[in-house]
Amino acid sequence: MSPERLAPPYFAQWESPRLIPAFLAGRLAETDPRWPLSGAATPEEYGRWAGHLCGMACLQMVMAARGEHFPIHALRRAVQGHGGYVERDGEIRGLIYAGAVAWLE
């Protein structure tokens, strides 16, 4: 199995599975060549949020297993709209589970 096609449904907070070790070692997420698949508007948005989206990657896997496919940033924006992520003073706070559950309901 190629590194770009892990066992479905597999998602991470980065779009390029083969680059995950490099991202964990400090490579900037903005350099992910597959960032547009995330639904982020820009590489900068992708990079800013990548370290905060492990919960959304889990949700993405569950939904994909049920046949529902959403880019990770579409999920993030929906959950954020219910308080699942809060941006304050340039900082990202979340995943706040109450907000995620509110959206899921």
C-alpha positions as CSV (number, residue, x, y, z in Angstrom):
1,M,0.0,0.0,0.0
2,S,1.4,3.4,-0.9
3,P,2.0,5.9,1.8
4,E,-0.5,8.3,0.2
5,R,-3.2,5.6,0.4
6,L,-3.4,4.2,3.9
7,A,-6.2,1.8,5.0
8,P,-9.5,3.6,4.5
9,P,-10.9,5.5,6.1
10,Y,-7.7,7.1,7.4
11,F,-7.3,10.8,7.9
12,A,-4.8,12.9,9.8
13,Q,-4.7,16.6,10.4
14,W,-2.2,16.8,7.5
15,E,-3.1,15.8,4.0
16,S,0.1,14.1,3.1
17,P,0.5,11.0,5.2
18,R,4.1,10.3,4.1
19,L,5.1,13.8,5.4
20,I,3.7,13.3,8.9
21,P,7.1,12.4,10.4
22,A,8.5,15.6,8.9
23,F,5.7,17.7,10.2
24,L,6.1,16.3,13.7
25,A,9.9,17.0,13.4
26,G,9.2,20.7,12.6
27,R,8.5,21.0,8.9
28,L,6.0,23.8,8.3
29,A,2.5,22.5,7.4
30,E,2.2,25.2,4.8
31,T,4.6,23.3,2.7
32,D,2.3,20.3,2.4
33,P,1.7,20.0,-1.4
34,R,-1.7,18.5,-0.8
35,W,-3.0,21.3,1.5
36,P,-5.9,22.2,-0.9
37,L,-7.5,18.9,-0.2
38,S,-8.1,20.0,3.3
39,G,-10.6,22.7,2.4
40,A,-8.4,25.5,3.8
41,A,-8.6,28.7,1.9
42,T,-4.8,29.3,1.9
43,P,-1.6,27.4,2.9
44,E,-1.3,29.8,5.8
45,E,-4.8,28.9,7.1
46,Y,-3.8,25.2,6.7
47,G,-0.6,25.7,8.6
48,R,-2.1,27.7,11.4
49,W,-4.8,25.1,12.1
50,A,-2.9,21.8,11.4
51,G,-1.7,21.3,14.9
52,H,-5.2,21.7,16.4
53,L,-7.2,19.3,14.2
54,C,-6.5,15.8,15.5
55,G,-10.0,15.7,16.9
56,M,-11.4,16.7,13.5
57,A,-9.3,14.0,11.9
58,C,-10.9,11.4,14.2
59,L,-14.4,12.8,13.4
60,Q,-13.5,12.7,9.7
61,M,-12.7,9.0,10.0
62,V,-15.9,8.2,11.8
63,M,-18.0,10.1,9.2
64,A,-16.1,8.5,6.3
65,A,-16.7,5.1,7.7
66,R,-20.4,6.0,7.6
67,G,-20.2,7.1,4.0
68,E,-20.1,10.9,4.8
69,H,-17.1,12.7,3.4
70,F,-16.1,16.2,4.4
71,P,-12.8,18.1,4.1
72,I,-11.2,18.6,7.5
73,H,-11.6,22.4,7.4
74,A,-15.3,22.1,6.5
75,L,-15.7,20.1,9.7
76,R,-13.6,22.5,11.7
77,R,-15.6,25.5,10.5
78,A,-18.9,23.8,11.3
79,V,-17.8,22.7,14.8
80,Q,-16.2,26.2,15.4
81,G,-19.5,27.8,14.6
82,H,-20.9,25.9,17.7
83,G,-18.0,26.9,20.0
84,G,-15.9,23.8,19.3
85,Y,-12.9,26.0,18.6
86,V,-12.4,29.5,20.0
87,E,-9.9,32.0,18.6
88,R,-8.8,34.6,21.2
89,D,-5.9,37.0,21.1
90,G,-4.4,35.1,18.1
91,E,-4.6,31.8,20.0
92,I,-6.6,28.8,19.0
93,R,-8.4,27.0,21.9
94,G,-10.1,23.7,21.3
95,L,-11.3,21.1,20.5
96,I,-14.0,22.0,23.0
97,Y,-16.1,18.8,23.1
98,A,-19.4,20.6,24.0
99,G,-19.2,22.6,20.8
100,A,-18.5,19.5,18.8
101,V,-21.3,17.6,20.3
102,A,-23.7,20.5,19.8
103,W,-22.8,20.4,16.0
104,L,-23.2,16.6,15.9
105,E,-26.6,16.8,17.4
